Amino acid sequence: MSGSHKQTCGAKTRRGTPCAAPVVQGMARCKLHGGLSTGPRTDAGRASIAAGQRLRWRTWRERLKKNDP
Ligand SMILES: [Zn+2]
């Protein structure tokens, strides 16, 4: 999958729409979504990120619920 078509990031934004920013060359995401990062390299790092993301999601959902009119 390489060619003239510019790949877009596609990360889900908080609005629920896919990010339309062009990816960082050779990466899967735009620079706002971790394209500049090398990503998790170890299992421990991966687990740590997964745990952090779960917590973050839960906090975010709770906040949404509270803000619901
Ligand atoms: Zn993006």
PDB file of the backbone (N, CA, C, O) and the ligand in Angstrom, with CONECT records:
HET     ZN  A 101       1
ATOM      1  N   MET A   1       0.822  -1.198   0.000  1.00  0.00           N
ATOM      2  CA  MET A   1       0.000   0.000   0.000  1.00  0.00           C
ATOM      3  C   MET A   1       0.858   1.251   0.000  1.00  0.00           C
ATOM      4  O   MET A   1       0.915   1.975   0.994  1.00  0.00           O
ATOM      5  N   SER A   2       1.525   1.503  -1.118  1.00  0.00           N
ATOM      6  CA  SER A   2       2.261   2.742  -1.200  1.00  0.00           C
ATOM      7  C   SER A   2       2.007   3.335  -2.577  1.00  0.00           C
ATOM      8  O   SER A   2       1.793   2.623  -3.559  1.00  0.00           O
ATOM      9  N   GLY A   3       2.037   4.644  -2.615  1.00  0.00           N
ATOM     10  CA  GLY A   3       1.756   5.277  -3.890  1.00  0.00           C
ATOM     11  C   GLY A   3       1.493   6.750  -3.696  1.00  0.00           C
ATOM     12  O   GLY A   3       2.002   7.375  -2.765  1.00  0.00           O
ATOM     13  N   SER A   4       0.698   7.289  -4.582  1.00  0.00           N
ATOM     14  CA  SER A   4       0.480   8.724  -4.540  1.00  0.00           C
ATOM     15  C   SER A   4      -0.522   9.104  -3.458  1.00  0.00           C
ATOM     16  O   SER A   4      -0.528  10.235  -2.971  1.00  0.00           O
ATOM     17  N   HIS A   5      -1.377   8.139  -3.085  1.00  0.00           N
ATOM     18  CA  HIS A   5      -2.398   8.480  -2.091  1.00  0.00           C
ATOM     19  C   HIS A   5      -1.760   8.705  -0.734  1.00  0.00           C
ATOM     20  O   HIS A   5      -1.061   7.840  -0.207  1.00  0.00           O
ATOM     21  N   LYS A   6      -2.007   9.864  -0.186  1.00  0.00           N
ATOM     22  CA  LYS A   6      -1.413  10.175   1.113  1.00  0.00           C
ATOM     23  C   LYS A   6      -2.224   9.522   2.222  1.00  0.00           C
ATOM     24  O   LYS A   6      -3.444   9.673   2.297  1.00  0.00           O
ATOM     25  N   GLN A   7      -1.533   8.810   3.063  1.00  0.00           N
ATOM     26  CA  GLN A   7      -2.205   8.106   4.142  1.00  0.00           C
ATOM     27  C   GLN A   7      -2.572   9.077   5.253  1.00  0.00           C
ATOM     28  O   GLN A   7      -1.766   9.915   5.657  1.00  0.00           O
ATOM     29  N   THR A   8      -3.790   8.951   5.734  1.00  0.00           N
ATOM     30  CA  THR A   8      -4.183   9.799   6.857  1.00  0.00           C
ATOM     31  C   THR A   8      -4.095   9.001   8.149  1.00  0.00           C
ATOM     32  O   THR A   8      -4.113   7.770   8.161  1.00  0.00           O
ATOM     33  N   CYS A   9      -3.999   9.750   9.224  1.00  0.00           N
ATOM     34  CA  CYS A   9      -3.779   9.161  10.540  1.00  0.00           C
ATOM     35  C   CYS A   9      -4.873   8.163  10.905  1.00  0.00           C
ATOM     36  O   CYS A   9      -4.589   7.000  11.189  1.00  0.00           O
ATOM     37  N   GLY A  10      -6.128   8.622  10.898  1.00  0.00           N
ATOM     38  CA  GLY A  10      -7.226   7.707  11.176  1.00  0.00           C
ATOM     39  C   GLY A  10      -7.479   7.461  12.647  1.00  0.00           C
ATOM     40  O   GLY A  10      -8.399   6.720  12.994  1.00  0.00           O
ATOM     41  N   ALA A  11      -6.692   8.058  13.521  1.00  0.00           N
ATOM     42  CA  ALA A  11      -6.925   7.889  14.952  1.00  0.00           C
ATOM     43  C   ALA A  11      -8.279   8.496  15.307  1.00  0.00           C
ATOM     44  O   ALA A  11      -8.685   9.520  14.757  1.00  0.00           O
ATOM     45  N   LYS A  12      -8.966   7.841  16.239  1.00  0.00           N
ATOM     46  CA  LYS A  12     -10.280   8.344  16.609  1.00  0.00           C
ATOM     47  C   LYS A  12     -10.128   9.558  17.518  1.00  0.00           C
ATOM     48  O   LYS A  12      -9.448   9.506  18.543  1.00  0.00           O
ATOM     49  N   THR A  13     -10.768  10.642  17.126  1.00  0.00           N
ATOM     50  CA  THR A  13     -10.690  11.848  17.937  1.00  0.00           C
ATOM     51  C   THR A  13     -11.792  11.837  18.988  1.00  0.00           C
ATOM     52  O   THR A  13     -12.641  10.946  18.999  1.00  0.00           O
ATOM     53  N   ARG A  14     -11.772  12.805  19.847  1.00  0.00           N
ATOM     54  CA  ARG A  14     -12.787  12.863  20.898  1.00  0.00           C
ATOM     55  C   ARG A  14     -14.172  13.117  20.327  1.00  0.00           C
ATOM     56  O   ARG A  14     -15.176  12.860  20.990  1.00  0.00           O
ATOM     57  N   ARG A  15     -14.230  13.610  19.124  1.00  0.00           N
ATOM     58  CA  ARG A  15     -15.532  13.815  18.492  1.00  0.00           C
ATOM     59  C   ARG A  15     -16.047  12.537  17.862  1.00  0.00           C
ATOM     60  O   ARG A  15     -17.192  12.465  17.418  1.00  0.00           O
ATOM     61  N   GLY A  16     -15.191  11.532  17.829  1.00  0.00           N
ATOM     62  CA  GLY A  16     -15.611  10.275  17.239  1.00  0.00           C
ATOM     63  C   GLY A  16     -15.301  10.192  15.754  1.00  0.00           C
ATOM     64  O   GLY A  16     -15.618   9.201  15.098  1.00  0.00           O
ATOM     65  N   THR A  17     -14.686  11.231  15.237  1.00  0.00           N
ATOM     66  CA  THR A  17     -14.331  11.228  13.830  1.00  0.00           C
ATOM     67  C   THR A  17     -12.872  10.823  13.674  1.00  0.00           C
ATOM     68  O   THR A  17     -12.056  11.089  14.557  1.00  0.00           O
ATOM     69  N   PRO A  18     -12.543  10.192  12.578  1.00  0.00           N
ATOM     70  CA  PRO A  18     -11.143   9.822  12.357  1.00  0.00           C
ATOM     71  C   PRO A  18     -10.284  11.045  12.073  1.00  0.00           C
ATOM     72  O   PRO A  18     -10.710  11.967  11.377  1.00  0.00           O
ATOM     73  N   CYS A  19      -9.082  11.046  12.612  1.00  0.00           N
ATOM     74  CA  CYS A  19      -8.163  12.146  12.386  1.00  0.00           C
ATOM     75  C   CYS A  19      -7.759  12.161  10.910  1.00  0.00           C
ATOM     76  O   CYS A  19      -7.424  11.121  10.344  1.00  0.00           O
ATOM     77  N   ALA A  20      -7.791  13.320  10.306  1.00  0.00           N
ATOM     78  CA  ALA A  20      -7.521  13.430   8.870  1.00  0.00           C
ATOM     79  C   ALA A  20      -6.134  13.966   8.586  1.00  0.00           C
ATOM     80  O   ALA A  20      -5.782  14.216   7.433  1.00  0.00           O
ATOM     81  N   ALA A  21      -5.348  14.144   9.629  1.00  0.00           N
ATOM     82  CA  ALA A  21      -4.002  14.668   9.420  1.00  0.00           C
ATOM     83  C   ALA A  21      -3.135  13.620   8.720  1.00  0.00           C
ATOM     84  O   ALA A  21      -3.304  12.424   8.954  1.00  0.00           O
ATOM     85  N   PRO A  22      -2.227  14.050   7.881  1.00  0.00           N
ATOM     86  CA  PRO A  22      -1.318  13.109   7.221  1.00  0.00           C
ATOM     87  C   PRO A  22      -0.385  12.473   8.236  1.00  0.00           C
ATOM     88  O   PRO A  22       0.032  13.120   9.197  1.00  0.00           O
ATOM     89  N   VAL A  23      -0.060  11.215   8.024  1.00  0.00           N
ATOM     90  CA  VAL A  23       0.806  10.515   8.957  1.00  0.00           C
ATOM     91  C   VAL A  23       2.244  11.003   8.824  1.00  0.00           C
ATOM     92  O   VAL A  23       2.638  11.568   7.803  1.00  0.00           O
ATOM     93  N   VAL A  24       3.006  10.772   9.869  1.00  0.00           N
ATOM     94  CA  VAL A  24       4.441  11.021   9.796  1.00  0.00           C
ATOM     95  C   VAL A  24       5.034   9.958   8.878  1.00  0.00           C
ATOM     96  O   VAL A  24       4.664   8.787   8.959  1.00  0.00           O
ATOM     97  N   GLN A  25       5.942  10.361   8.015  1.00  0.00           N
ATOM     98  CA  GLN A  25       6.485   9.418   7.038  1.00  0.00           C
ATOM     99  C   GLN A  25       7.046   8.171   7.704  1.00  0.00           C
ATOM    100  O   GLN A  25       7.866   8.250   8.619  1.00  0.00           O
ATOM    101  N   GLY A  26       6.593   7.032   7.234  1.00  0.00           N
ATOM    102  CA  GLY A  26       7.070   5.765   7.763  1.00  0.00           C
ATOM    103  C   GLY A  26       6.364   5.339   9.033  1.00  0.00           C
ATOM    104  O   GLY A  26       6.660   4.284   9.594  1.00  0.00           O
ATOM    105  N   MET A  27       5.423   6.166   9.490  1.00  0.00           N
ATOM    106  CA  MET A  27       4.704   5.846  10.716  1.00  0.00           C
ATOM    107  C   MET A  27       3.227   5.641  10.412  1.00  0.00           C
ATOM    108  O   MET A  27       2.763   5.898   9.301  1.00  0.00           O
ATOM    109  N   ALA A  28       2.505   5.176  11.412  1.00  0.00           N
ATOM    110  CA  ALA A  28       1.086   4.891  11.187  1.00  0.00           C
ATOM    111  C   ALA A  28       0.190   6.026  11.654  1.00  0.00           C
ATOM    112  O   ALA A  28      -1.005   6.049  11.358  1.00  0.00           O
ATOM    113  N   ARG A  29       0.784   6.982  12.397  1.00  0.00           N
ATOM    114  CA  ARG A  29      -0.033   8.051  12.954  1.00  0.00           C
ATOM    115  C   ARG A  29       0.570   9.421  12.668  1.00  0.00           C
ATOM    116  O   ARG A  29       1.764   9.547  12.395  1.00  0.00           O
ATOM    117  N   CYS A  30      -0.288  10.454  12.738  1.00  0.00           N
ATOM    118  CA  CYS A  30       0.201  11.810  12.582  1.00  0.00           C
ATOM    119  C   CYS A  30       0.988  12.209  13.826  1.00  0.00           C
ATOM    120  O   CYS A  30       1.011  11.481  14.819  1.00  0.00           O
ATOM    121  N   LYS A  31       1.625  13.361  13.763  1.00  0.00           N
ATOM    122  CA  LYS A  31       2.503  13.714  14.883  1.00  0.00           C
ATOM    123  C   LYS A  31       1.720  14.020  16.153  1.00  0.00           C
ATOM    124  O   LYS A  31       2.275  14.000  17.252  1.00  0.00           O
ATOM    125  N   LEU A  32       0.435  14.301  15.999  1.00  0.00           N
ATOM    126  CA  LEU A  32      -0.371  14.565  17.196  1.00  0.00           C
ATOM    127  C   LEU A  32      -0.787  13.273  17.881  1.00  0.00           C
ATOM    128  O   LEU A  32      -1.168  13.269  19.052  1.00  0.00           O
ATOM    129  N   HIS A  33      -0.709  12.178  17.137  1.00  0.00           N
ATOM    130  CA  HIS A  33      -1.195  10.922  17.696  1.00  0.00           C
ATOM    131  C   HIS A  33      -0.096   9.883  17.840  1.00  0.00           C
ATOM    132  O   HIS A  33      -0.330   8.686  17.672  1.00  0.00           O
ATOM    133  N   GLY A  34       1.083  10.346  18.147  1.00  0.00           N
ATOM    134  CA  GLY A  34       2.154   9.398  18.459  1.00  0.00           C
ATOM    135  C   GLY A  34       3.016   9.012  17.273  1.00  0.00           C
ATOM    136  O   GLY A  34       3.837   8.100  17.378  1.00  0.00           O
ATOM    137  N   GLY A  35       2.844   9.690  16.143  1.00  0.00           N
ATOM    138  CA  GLY A  35       3.644   9.344  14.971  1.00  0.00           C
ATOM    139  C   GLY A  35       5.126   9.574  15.171  1.00  0.00           C
ATOM    140  O   GLY A  35       5.954   8.947  14.511  1.00  0.00           O
ATOM    141  N   LEU A  36       5.460  10.476  16.086  1.00  0.00           N
ATOM    142  CA  LEU A  36       6.873  10.774  16.325  1.00  0.00           C
ATOM    143  C   LEU A  36       7.492   9.825  17.342  1.00  0.00           C
ATOM    144  O   LEU A  36       8.712   9.749  17.489  1.00  0.00           O
ATOM    145  N   SER A  37       6.617   9.103  18.039  1.00  0.00           N
ATOM    146  CA  SER A  37       7.116   8.187  19.061  1.00  0.00           C
ATOM    147  C   SER A  37       7.518   6.865  18.431  1.00  0.00           C
ATOM    148  O   SER A  37       6.986   6.480  17.390  1.00  0.00           O
ATOM    149  N   THR A  38       8.436   6.184  19.046  1.00  0.00           N
ATOM    150  CA  THR A  38       8.844   4.884  18.536  1.00  0.00           C
ATOM    151  C   THR A  38       7.891   3.803  19.012  1.00  0.00           C
ATOM    152  O   THR A  38       7.930   2.667  18.539  1.00  0.00           O
ATOM    153  N   GLY A  39       7.032   4.176  19.960  1.00  0.00           N
ATOM    154  CA  GLY A  39       6.052   3.222  20.457  1.00  0.00           C
ATOM    155  C   GLY A  39       6.616   2.350  21.551  1.00  0.00           C
ATOM    156  O   GLY A  39       7.819   2.368  21.813  1.00  0.00           O
ATOM    157  N   PRO A  40       5.753   1.587  22.189  1.00  0.00           N
ATOM    158  CA  PRO A  40       6.202   0.712  23.265  1.00  0.00           C
ATOM    159  C   PRO A  40       7.095  -0.385  22.719  1.00  0.00           C
ATOM    160  O   PRO A  40       6.772  -1.020  21.715  1.00  0.00           O
ATOM    161  N   ARG A  41       8.211  -0.603  23.379  1.00  0.00           N
ATOM    162  CA  ARG A  41       9.169  -1.586  22.863  1.00  0.00           C
ATOM    163  C   ARG A  41       9.240  -2.841  23.733  1.00  0.00           C
ATOM    164  O   ARG A  41       9.745  -3.877  23.300  1.00  0.00           O
ATOM    165  N   THR A  42       8.730  -2.741  24.960  1.00  0.00           N
ATOM    166  CA  THR A  42       8.815  -3.898  25.849  1.00  0.00           C
ATOM    167  C   THR A  42       7.422  -4.307  26.312  1.00  0.00           C
ATOM    168  O   THR A  42       6.486  -3.509  26.264  1.00  0.00           O
ATOM    169  N   ASP A  43       7.291  -5.546  26.759  1.00  0.00           N
ATOM    170  CA  ASP A  43       5.993  -6.020  27.246  1.00  0.00           C
ATOM    171  C   ASP A  43       5.562  -5.207  28.450  1.00  0.00           C
ATOM    172  O   ASP A  43       4.384  -4.883  28.596  1.00  0.00           O
ATOM    173  N   ALA A  44       6.511  -4.876  29.313  1.00  0.00           N
ATOM    174  CA  ALA A  44       6.190  -4.095  30.500  1.00  0.00           C
ATOM    175  C   ALA A  44       5.662  -2.728  30.089  1.00  0.00           C
ATOM    176  O   ALA A  44       4.673  -2.238  30.633  1.00  0.00           O
ATOM    177  N   GLY A  45       6.330  -2.128  29.131  1.00  0.00           N
ATOM    178  CA  GLY A  45       5.901  -0.820  28.655  1.00  0.00           C
ATOM    179  C   GLY A  45       4.516  -0.889  28.048  1.00  0.00           C
ATOM    180  O   GLY A  45       3.682  -0.009  28.261  1.00  0.00           O
ATOM    181  N   ARG A  46       4.284  -1.949  27.288  1.00  0.00           N
ATOM    182  CA  ARG A  46       2.995  -2.130  26.663  1.00  0.00           C
ATOM    183  C   ARG A  46       1.899  -2.257  27.722  1.00  0.00           C
ATOM    184  O   ARG A  46       0.861  -1.603  27.631  1.00  0.00           O
ATOM    185  N   ALA A  47       2.135  -3.096  28.718  1.00  0.00           N
ATOM    186  CA  ALA A  47       1.150  -3.317  29.777  1.00  0.00           C
ATOM    187  C   ALA A  47       0.882  -2.018  30.518  1.00  0.00           C
ATOM    188  O   ALA A  47      -0.261  -1.699  30.847  1.00  0.00           O
ATOM    189  N   SER A  48       1.934  -1.287  30.772  1.00  0.00           N
ATOM    190  CA  SER A  48       1.800  -0.023  31.487  1.00  0.00           C
ATOM    191  C   SER A  48       0.935   0.947  30.696  1.00  0.00           C
ATOM    192  O   SER A  48       0.102   1.649  31.268  1.00  0.00           O
ATOM    193  N   ILE A  49       1.129   0.986  29.400  1.00  0.00           N
ATOM    194  CA  ILE A  49       0.338   1.883  28.567  1.00  0.00           C
ATOM    195  C   ILE A  49      -1.115   1.423  28.517  1.00  0.00           C
ATOM    196  O   ILE A  49      -2.030   2.243  28.587  1.00  0.00           O
ATOM    197  N   ALA A  50      -1.327   0.126  28.398  1.00  0.00           N
ATOM    198  CA  ALA A  50      -2.693  -0.399  28.357  1.00  0.00           C
ATOM    199  C   ALA A  50      -3.434  -0.049  29.639  1.00  0.00           C
ATOM    200  O   ALA A  50      -4.590   0.374  29.605  1.00  0.00           O
ATOM    201  N   ALA A  51      -2.764  -0.227  30.758  1.00  0.00           N
ATOM    202  CA  ALA A  51      -3.394   0.088  32.039  1.00  0.00           C
ATOM    203  C   ALA A  51      -3.712   1.572  32.111  1.00  0.00           C
ATOM    204  O   ALA A  51      -4.795   1.965  32.543  1.00  0.00           O
ATOM    205  N   GLY A  52      -2.770   2.384  31.688  1.00  0.00           N
ATOM    206  CA  GLY A  52      -2.975   3.826  31.711  1.00  0.00           C
ATOM    207  C   GLY A  52      -4.142   4.234  30.829  1.00  0.00           C
ATOM    208  O   GLY A  52      -4.943   5.091  31.202  1.00  0.00           O
ATOM    209  N   GLN A  53      -4.236   3.615  29.654  1.00  0.00           N
ATOM    210  CA  GLN A  53      -5.315   3.956  28.734  1.00  0.00           C
ATOM    211  C   GLN A  53      -6.660   3.560  29.305  1.00  0.00           C
ATOM    212  O   GLN A  53      -7.631   4.307  29.191  1.00  0.00           O
ATOM    213  N   ARG A  54      -6.724   2.370  29.930  1.00  0.00           N
ATOM    214  CA  ARG A  54      -7.994   1.932  30.511  1.00  0.00           C
ATOM    215  C   ARG A  54      -8.442   2.926  31.567  1.00  0.00           C
ATOM    216  O   ARG A  54      -9.606   3.325  31.610  1.00  0.00           O
ATOM    217  N   LEU A  55      -7.508   3.319  32.415  1.00  0.00           N
ATOM    218  CA  LEU A  55      -7.829   4.264  33.490  1.00  0.00           C
ATOM    219  C   LEU A  55      -8.294   5.588  32.893  1.00  0.00           C
ATOM    220  O   LEU A  55      -9.270   6.187  33.344  1.00  0.00           O
ATOM    221  N   ARG A  56      -7.585   6.017  31.887  1.00  0.00           N
ATOM    222  CA  ARG A  56      -7.912   7.289  31.260  1.00  0.00           C
ATOM    223  C   ARG A  56      -9.319   7.242  30.661  1.00  0.00           C
ATOM    224  O   ARG A  56     -10.097   8.185  30.801  1.00  0.00           O
ATOM    225  N   TRP A  57      -9.628   6.138  29.996  1.00  0.00           N
ATOM    226  CA  TRP A  57     -10.944   6.001  29.398  1.00  0.00           C
ATOM    227  C   TRP A  57     -12.031   6.030  30.457  1.00  0.00           C
ATOM    228  O   TRP A  57     -13.064   6.679  30.293  1.00  0.00           O
ATOM    229  N   ARG A  58     -11.780   5.313  31.549  1.00  0.00           N
ATOM    230  CA  ARG A  58     -12.799   5.241  32.587  1.00  0.00           C
ATOM    231  C   ARG A  58     -13.041   6.639  33.152  1.00  0.00           C
ATOM    232  O   ARG A  58     -14.188   7.056  33.312  1.00  0.00           O
ATOM    233  N   THR A  59     -11.976   7.351  33.448  1.00  0.00           N
ATOM    234  CA  THR A  59     -12.101   8.707  33.990  1.00  0.00           C
ATOM    235  C   THR A  59     -12.868   9.597  33.028  1.00  0.00           C
ATOM    236  O   THR A  59     -13.713  10.398  33.427  1.00  0.00           O
ATOM    237  N   TRP A  60     -12.557   9.438  31.770  1.00  0.00           N
ATOM    238  CA  TRP A  60     -13.204  10.273  30.765  1.00  0.00           C
ATOM    239  C   TRP A  60     -14.698   9.986  30.704  1.00  0.00           C
ATOM    240  O   TRP A  60     -15.518  10.902  30.640  1.00  0.00           O
ATOM    241  N   ARG A  61     -15.043   8.683  30.725  1.00  0.00           N
ATOM    242  CA  ARG A  61     -16.462   8.306  30.663  1.00  0.00           C
ATOM    243  C   ARG A  61     -17.201   8.821  31.884  1.00  0.00           C
ATOM    244  O   ARG A  61     -18.320   9.324  31.781  1.00  0.00           O
ATOM    245  N   GLU A  62     -16.573   8.694  33.029  1.00  0.00           N
ATOM    246  CA  GLU A  62     -17.205   9.188  34.255  1.00  0.00           C
ATOM    247  C   GLU A  62     -17.474  10.672  34.132  1.00  0.00           C
ATOM    248  O   GLU A  62     -18.532  11.165  34.525  1.00  0.00           O
ATOM    249  N   ARG A  63     -16.513  11.365  33.588  1.00  0.00           N
ATOM    250  CA  ARG A  63     -16.674  12.811  33.448  1.00  0.00           C
ATOM    251  C   ARG A  63     -17.826  13.125  32.489  1.00  0.00           C
ATOM    252  O   ARG A  63     -18.606  14.047  32.729  1.00  0.00           O
ATOM    253  N   LEU A  64     -17.925  12.371  31.426  1.00  0.00           N
ATOM    254  CA  LEU A  64     -19.013  12.582  30.473  1.00  0.00           C
ATOM    255  C   LEU A  64     -20.355  12.388  31.164  1.00  0.00           C
ATOM    256  O   LEU A  64     -21.284  13.175  30.983  1.00  0.00           O
ATOM    257  N   LYS A  65     -20.440  11.332  31.955  1.00  0.00           N
ATOM    258  CA  LYS A  65     -21.689  11.023  32.652  1.00  0.00           C
ATOM    259  C   LYS A  65     -22.083  12.171  33.548  1.00  0.00           C
ATOM    260  O   LYS A  65     -23.243  12.582  33.585  1.00  0.00           O
ATOM    261  N   LYS A  66     -21.102  12.688  34.274  1.00  0.00           N
ATOM    262  CA  LYS A  66     -21.396  13.782  35.208  1.00  0.00           C
ATOM    263  C   LYS A  66     -21.838  15.039  34.474  1.00  0.00           C
ATOM    264  O   LYS A  66     -22.689  15.793  34.947  1.00  0.00           O
ATOM    265  N   ASN A  67     -21.244  15.242  33.318  1.00  0.00           N
ATOM    266  CA  ASN A  67     -21.580  16.455  32.565  1.00  0.00           C
ATOM    267  C   ASN A  67     -22.899  16.338  31.803  1.00  0.00           C
ATOM    268  O   ASN A  67     -23.411  17.312  31.252  1.00  0.00           O
ATOM    269  N   ASP A  68     -23.432  15.113  31.790  1.00  0.00           N
ATOM    270  CA  ASP A  68     -24.682  14.933  31.075  1.00  0.00           C
ATOM    271  C   ASP A  68     -25.801  15.760  31.690  1.00  0.00           C
ATOM    272  O   ASP A  68     -26.017  15.683  32.900  1.00  0.00           O
ATOM    273  N   PRO A  69     -26.504  16.533  30.910  1.00  0.00           N
ATOM    274  CA  PRO A  69     -27.559  17.391  31.439  1.00  0.00           C
ATOM    275  C   PRO A  69     -28.800  16.597  31.879  1.00  0.00           C
ATOM    276  O   PRO A  69     -29.775  17.184  32.347  1.00  0.00           O
TER     277      PRO A  69
HETATM  278 ZN    ZN A 101      -3.867  12.005  14.064  1.00  0.00          ZN2+
END
